[in-house]
Amino acid sequence: MAQVTVRVGGYSHPVACQDGQERHLTEMAAEVDRRIGALKAMGMQFGETRMLLLAALQLADETSDLQSEVSALKAGGAVAATPAAPATDPALAARLLRVAEAIENIAATLEGA
């Protein structure tokens, strides 16, 4: 098993991966780092955990959209071409911020239970 140290959001993180997957892991970490950079460029100044959460939510949203498109294609349907969202979409950032706050409120409620 290989180990790679990646930099995301200005922090180094050692991560294990299968041998031969080091480059793929590094590229994925670079994508997360780009998203965190875009969030910071929009003026968002949160801690590492919040920034990672927002970047993960962006990736999960895109993954969901892609899974829907794949399902539609497998079912023989047409998929409407949608332009890629700009990396610094303020509406998306605001939406993700509301989702993150809701998640934090739920977590706080669960911790208090």
Secondary structure, 3 states (H helix, E strand, C coil): CEEEEEEECCEEEEEEECCCCHHHHHHHHHHHHHHHHHHHHCCCCCCHHHHHHHHHHHHHHHHHHHHHHHHHHHCCCCCCCCCCCCCCCHHHHHHHHHHHHHHHHHHHHHHHC
